[in-house]
Amino acid sequence: QPMTKLLEVFLKWTGNYGLAIILLTVVVRIVILPLTIYQMRSLKRMQEVQPLMKEIQEKYKDNPEKMNQEIMALYQRERVNPFSGCLPLLVQLPILYALFAVFNAFDPTKFNYTYQFLWADLSQRDIPLAILTVVSMVLQQYLTGVPATDPNQRIMMWIMPIMFGWIAFTMPTSAIVLYWVVSTFFGLIQQAIYPGFPRFKGSLGSKGEA
């Protein structure tokens, strides 16, 4: 497989299995960059319609059914898809499946390298990396401006990190978990340098003022 060959190249280049996975992660993130930009534009558009959503929620707070109808009408009128931000995640699922197969079959000891990376043995389950999975995804959901006023998005904000955290915890090897953590933090860096993210900048700014 191309990804296996690429992983071998990175392993021989860096001399470390964990660093090889990180480099492979960067390559994958660059490949899906167009989808990431689409996601960030969609999130920015969601931020722009937040004032209108709040007006609807305040106006129909005693009529949830009418509130939902008006919010959906707002989405259609403004051409906003509240779930478009999930597209890069859905695209990454087949990549994750392929990488899981690669990492499962890959043995760095054949090249005289070990599975060790920092504190973790990447051939074993690692609880700190599973925790980092949850933390990184919650941080990403918050800093990218998931609208807390939207009940559906608020539920997704917590379900996705918990689900992936559980998957990471139950993984027999932590190589794929390292990939996911690095991929998430790499996405945060991309969003930090992407222009026009008021919620992201505002969040960082508010923390700096505290």
DRENDRENBA-201253 format. One record per residue: chain; residue number from 1; x, y, z of N, C-alpha, C in turn; residue in three letters. Coordinates in Angstrom, 3 decimals, always signed. Example, Ala and Ser with C-alpha at 12.3 -4.5 7.8 and 13.67 -1.06 7.14 Angstrom:
2
chain  n  n_px  n_py  n_pz  ca_px  ca_py  ca_pz  c_px  c_py  c_pz  res
A  1  +13.190  -5.690  +7.800  +12.300  -4.500  +7.800  +13.200  -3.300  +7.800  ALA
A  2  +12.850  -2.250  +7.080  +13.670  -1.060  +7.140  +12.900  +0.030  +7.870  SER
This chain:
210
chain  n  n_px  n_py  n_pz  ca_px  ca_py  ca_pz  c_px  c_py  c_pz  res
A  1  +0.836  -1.203  +0.000  +0.000  +0.000  +0.000  +0.867  +1.249  +0.000  GLN
A  2  +0.416  +2.324  -0.660  +1.190  +3.572  -0.684  +1.461  +4.130  +0.713  PRO
A  3  +0.451  +4.063  +1.610  +0.648  +4.613  +2.943  +1.677  +3.813  +3.734  MET
A  4  +1.706  +2.497  +3.516  +2.713  +1.672  +4.181  +4.107  +2.051  +3.709  THR
A  5  +4.262  +2.218  +2.403  +5.552  +2.612  +1.839  +5.983  +3.973  +2.367  LYS
A  6  +5.014  +4.898  +2.443  +5.317  +6.235  +2.943  +5.731  +6.179  +4.411  LEU
A  7  +5.043  +5.343  +5.186  +5.388  +5.186  +6.598  +6.803  +4.620  +6.747  LEU
A  8  +7.155  +3.681  +5.890  +8.507  +3.112  +5.911  +9.553  +4.189  +5.627  GLU
A  9  +9.277  +5.029  +4.632  +10.206  +6.108  +4.281  +10.397  +7.052  +5.463  VAL
A  10  +9.280  +7.451  +6.089  +9.357  +8.373  +7.221  +10.071  +7.727  +8.409  PHE
A  11  +9.846  +6.428  +8.615  +10.499  +5.727  +9.720  +12.016  +5.703  +9.529  LEU
A  12  +12.448  +5.389  +8.315  +13.886  +5.343  +8.035  +14.503  +6.743  +8.092  LYS
A  13  +13.688  +7.742  +7.732  +14.178  +9.120  +7.723  +14.332  +9.665  +9.142  TRP
A  14  +13.328  +9.413  +10.003  +13.336  +9.984  +11.355  +13.968  +9.062  +12.389  THR
A  15  +13.916  +7.762  +12.141  +14.432  +6.812  +13.117  +13.516  +6.619  +14.307  GLY
A  16  +12.262  +7.082  +14.194  +11.319  +6.978  +15.312  +9.920  +6.716  +14.763  ASN
A  17  +9.268  +5.680  +15.287  +7.949  +5.286  +14.788  +6.911  +6.382  +15.017  TYR
A  18  +6.950  +6.998  +16.198  +5.996  +8.063  +16.496  +6.156  +9.259  +15.580  GLY
A  19  +7.402  +9.667  +15.335  +7.646  +10.789  +14.422  +7.214  +10.449  +13.002  LEU
A  20  +7.401  +9.190  +12.605  +6.963  +8.756  +11.273  +5.448  +8.877  +11.140  ALA
A  21  +4.720  +8.512  +12.200  +3.257  +8.637  +12.191  +2.849  +10.102  +12.104  ILE
A  22  +3.557  +10.968  +12.829  +3.246  +12.399  +12.799  +3.425  +12.963  +11.391  ILE
A  23  +4.515  +12.592  +10.728  +4.743  +13.064  +9.359  +3.674  +12.536  +8.402  LEU
A  24  +3.278  +11.285  +8.586  +2.213  +10.720  +7.757  +0.906  +11.470  +7.989  LEU
A  25  +0.662  +11.848  +9.238  -0.539  +12.610  +9.574  -0.558  +13.948  +8.849  THR
A  26  +0.579  +14.627  +8.834  +0.682  +15.921  +8.152  +0.375  +15.768  +6.662  VAL
A  27  +0.884  +14.704  +6.053  +0.622  +14.454  +4.633  -0.877  +14.268  +4.388  VAL
A  28  -1.537  +13.481  +5.246  -2.975  +13.245  +5.098  -3.747  +14.553  +5.238  VAL
A  29  -3.364  +15.379  +6.234  -4.062  +16.643  +6.446  -3.894  +17.582  +5.248  ARG
A  30  -2.740  +17.550  +4.625  -2.522  +18.385  +3.440  -3.396  +17.899  +2.279  ILE
A  31  -3.531  +16.587  +2.146  -4.348  +16.017  +1.069  -5.810  +16.442  +1.204  VAL
A  32  -6.319  +16.470  +2.444  -7.731  +16.822  +2.652  -7.912  +18.312  +2.931  ILE
A  33  -6.881  +19.116  +2.655  -6.953  +20.551  +2.930  -8.144  +21.242  +2.258  LEU
A  34  -8.483  +20.931  +0.992  -9.661  +21.581  +0.392  -10.941  +21.357  +1.201  PRO
A  35  -11.126  +20.148  +1.720  -12.310  +19.873  +2.540  -12.245  +20.618  +3.861  LEU
A  36  -11.045  +20.756  +4.408  -10.885  +21.489  +5.659  -11.252  +22.952  +5.476  THR
A  37  -10.832  +23.539  +4.363  -11.175  +24.935  +4.071  -12.690  +25.088  +3.916  ILE
A  38  -13.324  +24.122  +3.251  -14.788  +24.137  +3.108  -15.450  +24.088  +4.483  TYR
A  39  -14.919  +23.246  +5.370  -15.454  +23.145  +6.723  -15.333  +24.474  +7.456  GLN
A  40  -14.177  +25.120  +7.360  -13.963  +26.369  +8.075  -14.864  +27.477  +7.540  MET
A  41  -15.083  +27.483  +6.233  -16.000  +28.475  +5.659  -17.425  +28.243  +6.156  ARG
A  42  -17.814  +26.977  +6.260  -19.157  +26.648  +6.746  -19.322  +27.073  +8.201  SER
A  43  -18.281  +26.839  +9.010  -18.340  +27.227  +10.416  -18.405  +28.748  +10.557  LEU
A  44  -17.663  +29.438  +9.711  -17.711  +30.899  +9.731  -19.112  +31.389  +9.384  LYS
A  45  -19.741  +30.747  +8.407  -21.106  +31.129  +8.014  -22.082  +30.873  +9.162  ARG
A  46  -21.877  +29.784  +9.892  -22.721  +29.503  +11.048  -22.580  +30.596  +12.100  MET
A  47  -21.356  +31.080  +12.287  -21.130  +32.161  +13.243  -21.882  +33.423  +12.833  GLN
A  48  -21.924  +33.674  +11.542  -22.553  +34.896  +11.040  -24.062  +34.902  +11.255  GLU
A  49  -24.691  +33.721  +11.258  -26.149  +33.675  +11.435  -26.544  +33.497  +12.903  VAL
A  50  -25.560  +33.436  +13.802  -25.867  +33.253  +15.216  -26.786  +34.328  +15.794  GLN
A  51  -26.581  +35.624  +15.484  -27.500  +36.637  +16.016  -28.951  +36.393  +15.605  PRO
A  52  -29.171  +35.973  +14.354  -30.529  +35.685  +13.887  -31.104  +34.471  +14.608  LEU
A  53  -30.262  +33.472  +14.860  -30.722  +32.286  +15.582  -31.142  +32.642  +17.002  MET
A  54  -30.367  +33.499  +17.637  -30.688  +33.895  +19.013  -32.010  +34.657  +19.073  LYS
A  55  -32.250  +35.477  +18.061  -33.527  +36.199  +18.003  -34.696  +35.220  +17.904  GLU
A  56  -34.549  +34.212  +17.053  -35.603  +33.201  +16.893  -35.811  +32.436  +18.194  ILE
A  57  -34.727  +32.059  +18.848  -34.837  +31.282  +20.082  -35.483  +32.086  +21.201  GLN
A  58  -35.183  +33.381  +21.225  -35.791  +34.229  +22.241  -37.280  +34.444  +21.943  GLU
A  59  -37.586  +34.611  +20.672  -38.971  +34.888  +20.272  -39.878  +33.685  +20.495  LYS
A  60  -39.344  +32.472  +20.232  -40.177  +31.265  +20.311  -39.722  +30.328  +21.437  TYR
A  61  -39.196  +30.885  +22.500  -38.677  +30.051  +23.587  -39.758  +29.201  +24.252  LYS
A  62  -41.009  +29.628  +24.141  -42.110  +28.855  +24.730  -42.776  +27.925  +23.722  ASP
A  63  -42.245  +27.886  +22.516  -42.804  +27.033  +21.463  -41.655  +26.344  +20.714  ASN
A  64  -41.114  +25.266  +21.290  -39.944  +24.596  +20.695  -40.165  +24.132  +19.262  PRO
A  65  -41.380  +23.661  +18.967  -41.650  +23.172  +17.614  -41.546  +24.304  +16.596  GLU
A  66  -42.151  +25.442  +16.918  -42.084  +26.608  +16.038  -40.646  +27.114  +15.934  LYS
A  67  -39.927  +27.062  +17.053  -38.534  +27.499  +17.057  -37.707  +26.684  +16.069  MET
A  68  -37.863  +25.360  +16.119  -37.115  +24.487  +15.212  -37.479  +24.746  +13.749  ASN
A  69  -38.774  +24.986  +13.500  -39.209  +25.279  +12.131  -38.562  +26.562  +11.615  GLN
A  70  -38.531  +27.583  +12.467  -37.954  +28.866  +12.062  -36.442  +28.762  +11.869  GLU
A  71  -35.799  +27.970  +12.709  -34.348  +27.792  +12.565  -34.026  +27.066  +11.264  ILE
A  72  -34.816  +26.034  +10.949  -34.595  +25.315  +9.690  -34.855  +26.227  +8.491  MET
A  73  -35.880  +27.080  +8.617  -36.166  +28.040  +7.542  -35.007  +29.025  +7.383  ALA
A  74  -34.417  +29.413  +8.516  -33.254  +30.307  +8.474  -32.086  +29.638  +7.759  LEU
A  75  -31.846  +28.371  +8.082  -30.769  +27.629  +7.419  -30.983  +27.595  +5.900  TYR
A  76  -32.232  +27.336  +5.493  -32.530  +27.258  +4.062  -32.392  +28.627  +3.391  GLN
A  77  -32.867  +29.641  +4.082  -32.831  +30.996  +3.518  -31.392  +31.496  +3.359  ARG
A  78  -30.579  +31.207  +4.351  -29.185  +31.665  +4.332  -28.244  +30.647  +3.694  GLU
A  79  -28.810  +29.510  +3.252  -28.019  +28.445  +2.621  -26.902  +27.955  +3.548  ARG
A  80  -27.306  +27.658  +4.761  -26.375  +27.163  +5.774  -26.717  +25.722  +6.094  VAL
A  81  -25.715  +24.878  +6.100  -25.894  +23.481  +6.505  -25.211  +23.283  +7.852  ASN
A  82  -25.979  +23.094  +8.941  -25.367  +22.999  +10.272  -24.456  +21.799  +10.442  PRO
A  83  -24.580  +20.806  +9.571  -23.766  +19.600  +9.708  -22.648  +19.524  +8.671  PHE
A  84  -22.453  +20.592  +7.903  -21.400  +20.562  +6.883  -20.016  +20.499  +7.500  SER
A  85  -19.905  +20.951  +8.746  -18.618  +20.885  +9.425  -18.165  +19.465  +9.710  GLY
A  86  -19.087  +18.511  +9.603  -18.739  +17.105  +9.851  -18.143  +16.425  +8.623  CYS
A  87  -18.172  +17.112  +7.463  -17.726  +16.476  +6.224  -16.284  +15.977  +6.282  LEU
A  88  -15.312  +16.804  +6.725  -13.942  +16.288  +6.794  -13.814  +15.077  +7.705  PRO
A  89  -14.594  +15.065  +8.792  -14.561  +13.917  +9.695  -15.050  +12.663  +8.988  LEU
A  90  -16.143  +12.788  +8.226  -16.687  +11.635  +7.504  -15.710  +11.143  +6.440  LEU
A  91  -15.027  +12.095  +5.794  -14.053  +11.715  +4.775  -12.877  +10.979  +5.408  VAL
A  92  -12.532  +11.374  +6.633  -11.388  +10.754  +7.297  -11.677  +9.342  +7.793  GLN
A  93  -12.941  +8.971  +7.904  -13.261  +7.638  +8.419  -12.688  +6.522  +7.546  LEU
A  94  -12.844  +6.573  +6.196  -12.189  +5.543  +5.372  -10.669  +5.585  +5.498  PRO
A  95  -10.116  +6.807  +5.644  -8.669  +6.934  +5.831  -8.255  +6.287  +7.141  ILE
A  96  -9.061  +6.510  +8.180  -8.787  +5.884  +9.476  -8.806  +4.366  +9.370  LEU
A  97  -9.775  +3.858  +8.638  -9.877  +2.405  +8.459  -8.631  +1.871  +7.758  TYR
A  98  -8.191  +2.578  +6.708  -6.996  +2.151  +5.975  -5.754  +2.240  +6.853  ALA
A  99  -5.647  +3.333  +7.624  -4.491  +3.497  +8.498  -4.483  +2.462  +9.614  LEU
A  100  -5.673  +2.117  +10.104  -5.750  +1.079  +11.139  -5.164  -0.226  +10.614  PHE
A  101  -5.495  -0.560  +9.369  -4.943  -1.774  +8.759  -3.429  -1.660  +8.592  ALA
A  102  -2.972  -0.465  +8.196  -1.531  -0.245  +8.019  -0.794  -0.399  +9.343  VAL
A  103  -1.285  +0.302  +10.376  -0.609  +0.262  +11.674  -0.681  -1.126  +12.306  PHE
A  104  -1.778  -1.830  +12.040  -1.937  -3.175  +12.598  -0.900  -4.138  +12.030  ASN
A  105  -0.604  -3.960  +10.747  +0.318  -4.882  +10.078  +1.769  -4.413  +10.134  ALA
A  106  +1.955  -3.129  +10.417  +3.305  -2.562  +10.349  +4.115  -2.949  +11.584  PHE
A  107  +5.361  -3.341  +11.371  +6.243  -3.748  +12.467  +7.573  -3.012  +12.336  ASP
A  108  +7.767  -1.936  +13.127  +9.017  -1.175  +13.013  +10.250  -1.965  +13.432  PRO
A  109  +10.051  -3.042  +14.205  +11.210  -3.834  +14.647  +11.899  -4.523  +13.465  THR
A  110  +11.174  -4.696  +12.364  +11.791  -5.276  +11.164  +12.866  -4.349  +10.599  LYS
A  111  +12.747  -3.063  +10.949  +13.730  -2.082  +10.485  +14.650  -1.649  +11.631  PHE
A  112  +14.661  -2.468  +12.696  +15.508  -2.214  +13.873  +15.097  -0.962  +14.648  ASN
A  113  +13.795  -0.655  +14.646  +13.266  +0.438  +15.447  +12.225  -0.127  +16.412  TYR
A  114  +11.928  +0.647  +17.470  +10.968  +0.186  +18.474  +9.634  +0.914  +18.312  THR
A  115  +8.650  +0.474  +19.097  +7.331  +1.110  +19.111  +7.288  +2.303  +20.065  TYR
A  116  +8.362  +2.571  +20.783  +8.346  +3.585  +21.829  +8.314  +4.996  +21.246  GLN
A  117  +7.415  +5.830  +21.797  +7.356  +7.248  +21.442  +6.987  +8.027  +22.696  PHE
A  118  +7.923  +8.853  +23.176  +7.751  +9.558  +24.449  +7.439  +8.540  +25.542  LEU
A  119  +6.283  +8.682  +26.216  +5.938  +7.746  +27.288  +5.237  +6.484  +26.780  TRP
A  120  +4.784  +6.508  +25.531  +3.859  +5.472  +25.045  +4.562  +4.374  +24.257  ALA
A  121  +4.102  +3.158  +24.497  +4.436  +2.031  +23.627  +3.301  +1.936  +22.611  ASP
A  122  +3.575  +2.312  +21.372  +2.519  +2.425  +20.368  +1.959  +1.085  +19.917  LEU
A  123  +2.532  +0.001  +20.407  +1.971  -1.323  +20.112  +0.927  -1.730  +21.148  SER
A  124  +0.773  -0.900  +22.196  -0.145  -1.209  +23.286  -1.202  -0.113  +23.420  GLN
A  125  -2.246  -0.421  +24.180  -3.268  +0.575  +24.509  -2.651  +1.635  +25.420  ARG
A  126  -3.022  +2.902  +25.233  -2.449  +3.979  +26.040  -3.554  +4.912  +26.520  ASP
A  127  -3.772  +4.962  +27.824  -4.854  +5.761  +28.397  -4.612  +7.263  +28.230  ILE
A  128  -3.391  +7.790  +28.499  -3.183  +9.232  +28.293  -3.499  +9.697  +26.870  PRO
A  129  -3.162  +8.899  +25.868  -3.489  +9.276  +24.488  -4.995  +9.262  +24.252  LEU
A  130  -5.697  +8.322  +24.895  -7.160  +8.296  +24.780  -7.770  +9.551  +25.399  ALA
A  131  -7.218  +9.976  +26.543  -7.691  +11.203  +27.187  -7.399  +12.413  +26.300  ILE
A  132  -6.207  +12.434  +25.695  -5.852  +13.525  +24.784  -6.793  +13.581  +23.584  LEU
A  133  -7.295  +12.424  +23.163  -8.264  +12.389  +22.066  -9.510  +13.181  +22.425  THR
A  134  -10.045  +12.935  +23.620  -11.246  +13.641  +24.073  -10.962  +15.130  +24.229  VAL
A  135  -9.856  +15.462  +24.901  -9.514  +16.866  +25.156  -9.334  +17.633  +23.848  VAL
A  136  -8.611  +17.041  +22.907  -8.345  +17.734  +21.639  -9.624  +17.967  +20.850  SER
A  137  -10.544  +17.000  +20.872  -11.779  +17.152  +20.107  -12.730  +18.154  +20.753  MET
A  138  -12.806  +18.156  +22.100  -13.630  +19.150  +22.788  -13.079  +20.547  +22.517  VAL
A  139  -11.752  +20.672  +22.581  -11.111  +21.957  +22.309  -11.396  +22.414  +20.887  LEU
A  140  -11.327  +21.483  +19.948  -11.601  +21.819  +18.553  -13.046  +22.270  +18.368  GLN
A  141  -13.988  +21.538  +18.972  -15.403  +21.888  +18.838  -15.669  +23.274  +19.415  GLN
A  142  -15.033  +23.579  +20.557  -15.266  +24.871  +21.203  -14.636  +26.023  +20.422  TYR
A  143  -13.368  +25.857  +20.052  -12.647  +26.953  +19.417  -13.079  +27.210  +17.985  LEU
A  144  -13.669  +26.211  +17.336  -14.124  +26.436  +15.960  -15.537  +26.992  +15.912  THR
A  145  -16.120  +27.254  +17.071  -17.373  +27.982  +17.084  -18.605  +27.143  +16.899  GLY
A  146  -18.650  +25.921  +17.427  -19.883  +25.142  +17.389  -20.943  +25.900  +18.168  VAL
A  147  -22.063  +26.211  +17.578  -23.059  +27.055  +18.230  -23.717  +26.376  +19.418  PRO
A  148  -23.397  +26.859  +20.610  -23.940  +26.254  +21.825  -25.439  +26.465  +21.950  ALA
A  149  -25.985  +27.422  +21.178  -27.417  +27.689  +21.252  -28.232  +26.715  +20.414  THR
A  150  -27.586  +25.956  +19.563  -28.265  +24.971  +18.721  -28.252  +23.625  +19.447  ASP
A  151  -29.426  +23.120  +19.881  -29.456  +21.870  +20.652  -28.812  +20.698  +19.932  PRO
A  152  -29.071  +20.576  +18.624  -28.491  +19.453  +17.879  -26.973  +19.520  +17.852  ASN
A  153  -26.439  +20.694  +17.583  -24.994  +20.862  +17.543  -24.385  +20.706  +18.928  GLN
A  154  -25.106  +21.149  +19.954  -24.600  +21.022  +21.324  -24.463  +19.557  +21.713  ARG
A  155  -25.437  +18.754  +21.298  -25.367  +17.310  +21.565  -24.191  +16.688  +20.825  ILE
A  156  -24.046  +17.053  +19.537  -22.940  +16.518  +18.745  -21.594  +16.927  +19.323  MET
A  157  -21.532  +18.112  +19.913  -20.287  +18.620  +20.476  -19.740  +17.689  +21.541  MET
A  158  -20.644  +17.028  +22.275  -20.209  +16.121  +23.336  -20.194  +14.670  +22.896  TRP
A  159  -21.104  +14.283  +22.022  -21.166  +12.876  +21.609  -19.916  +12.464  +20.836  ILE
A  160  -19.488  +13.301  +19.888  -18.349  +12.934  +19.045  -17.063  +12.731  +19.842  MET
A  161  -16.660  +13.674  +20.728  -15.442  +13.438  +21.506  -15.532  +12.212  +22.403  PRO
A  162  -16.691  +12.012  +23.031  -16.846  +10.853  +23.914  -16.768  +9.559  +23.116  ILE
A  163  -17.413  +9.543  +21.952  -17.397  +8.346  +21.119  -15.975  +8.013  +20.668  MET
A  164  -15.259  +9.035  +20.169  -13.894  +8.787  +19.710  -12.957  +8.484  +20.878  PHE
A  165  -13.221  +9.083  +22.041  -12.422  +8.767  +23.222  -12.584  +7.313  +23.628  GLY
A  166  -13.816  +6.809  +23.565  -14.068  +5.406  +23.889  -13.391  +4.482  +22.878  TRP
A  167  -13.482  +4.842  +21.601  -12.806  +4.047  +20.568  -11.303  +4.024  +20.820  ILE
A  168  -10.740  +5.200  +21.142  -9.300  +5.284  +21.412  -8.916  +4.436  +22.615  ALA
A  169  -9.781  +4.436  +23.636  -9.498  +3.667  +24.849  -9.531  +2.163  +24.585  PHE
A  170  -10.385  +1.731  +23.676  -10.535  +0.294  +23.413  -9.612  -0.209  +22.308  THR
A  171  -8.885  +0.693  +21.650  -7.962  +0.267  +20.599  -6.859  -0.620  +21.181  MET
A  172  -6.561  -1.746  +20.531  -5.499  -2.622  +21.039  -4.111  -2.012  +20.891  PRO
A  173  -3.942  -1.113  +19.920  -2.678  -0.394  +19.751  -2.967  +1.103  +19.715  THR
A  174  -1.988  +1.901  +20.130  -2.221  +3.346  +20.224  -1.636  +4.121  +19.050  SER
A  175  -1.107  +3.424  +18.037  -0.547  +4.119  +16.873  -1.617  +4.945  +16.164  ALA
A  176  -2.791  +4.360  +15.946  -3.874  +5.074  +15.275  -4.398  +6.206  +16.148  ILE
A  177  -4.316  +6.038  +17.478  -4.757  +7.087  +18.403  -3.815  +8.287  +18.311  VAL
A  178  -2.513  +8.010  +18.219  -1.543  +9.098  +18.035  -1.851  +9.859  +16.751  LEU
A  179  -2.170  +9.130  +15.688  -2.541  +9.783  +14.428  -3.713  +10.738  +14.645  TYR
A  180  -4.752  +10.272  +15.342  -5.958  +11.083  +15.501  -5.701  +12.322  +16.347  TRP
A  181  -4.920  +12.180  +17.426  -4.604  +13.324  +18.286  -3.807  +14.369  +17.504  VAL
A  182  -2.788  +13.929  +16.795  -1.965  +14.855  +16.005  -2.805  +15.515  +14.910  VAL
A  183  -3.672  +14.743  +14.270  -4.527  +15.275  +13.214  -5.448  +16.369  +13.746  SER
A  184  -6.007  +16.150  +14.937  -6.909  +17.136  +15.532  -6.178  +18.420  +15.878  THR
A  185  -5.011  +18.299  +16.508  -4.243  +19.494  +16.861  -3.722  +20.211  +15.613  PHE
A  186  -3.390  +19.451  +14.584  -2.970  +20.059  +13.318  -4.120  +20.865  +12.724  PHE
A  187  -5.338  +20.339  +12.848  -6.512  +21.066  +12.382  -6.709  +22.375  +13.127  GLY
A  188  -6.420  +22.376  +14.439  -6.528  +23.602  +15.226  -5.527  +24.650  +14.744  LEU
A  189  -4.327  +24.206  +14.395  -3.318  +25.130  +13.870  -3.783  +25.723  +12.540  ILE
A  190  -4.374  +24.875  +11.687  -4.894  +25.369  +10.408  -5.958  +26.432  +10.628  GLN
A  191  -6.829  +26.212  +11.598  -7.900  +27.165  +11.878  -7.350  +28.457  +12.466  GLN
A  192  -6.237  +28.347  +13.210  -5.636  +29.530  +13.818  -5.082  +30.477  +12.765  ALA
A  193  -4.588  +29.914  +11.653  -3.993  +30.760  +10.615  -4.985  +31.084  +9.499  ILE
A  194  -6.197  +30.492  +9.572  -7.210  +30.766  +8.546  -7.881  +32.094  +8.864  TYR
A  195  -7.940  +33.040  +7.909  -8.524  +34.357  +8.179  -10.033  +34.288  +8.393  PRO
A  196  -10.502  +35.182  +9.280  -11.943  +35.335  +9.433  -12.585  +34.383  +10.406  GLY
A  197  -11.847  +34.002  +11.448  -12.429  +33.142  +12.474  -12.591  +33.924  +13.772  PHE
A  198  -13.643  +34.767  +13.879  -13.802  +35.622  +15.056  -13.948  +34.842  +16.345  PRO
A  199  -14.664  +33.717  +16.331  -14.871  +32.956  +17.566  -13.548  +32.388  +18.056  ARG
A  200  -12.735  +31.878  +17.118  -11.447  +31.291  +17.480  -10.554  +32.361  +18.101  PHE
A  201  -10.444  +33.515  +17.400  -9.584  +34.572  +17.899  -10.125  +35.151  +19.201  LYS
A  202  -11.449  +35.262  +19.268  -12.048  +35.791  +20.479  -11.799  +34.900  +21.672  GLY
A  203  -11.847  +33.593  +21.464  -11.621  +32.654  +22.550  -10.207  +32.777  +23.065  SER
A  204  -9.234  +32.866  +22.143  -7.846  +32.981  +22.553  -7.602  +34.320  +23.224  LEU
A  205  -8.250  +35.337  +22.670  -8.062  +36.658  +23.240  -8.619  +36.759  +24.639  GLY
A  206  -9.796  +36.164  +24.872  -10.408  +36.228  +26.185  -9.586  +35.499  +27.212  SER
A  207  -8.913  +34.424  +26.786  -8.080  +33.680  +27.707  -6.842  +34.500  +28.062  LYS
A  208  -6.360  +35.251  +27.065  -5.167  +36.041  +27.322  -5.446  +37.208  +28.247  GLY
A  209  -6.691  +37.720  +28.241  -7.029  +38.853  +29.078  -7.327  +38.439  +30.495  GLU
A  210  -7.690  +37.154  +30.687  -8.093  +36.706  +32.019  -6.914  +36.714  +32.969  ALA
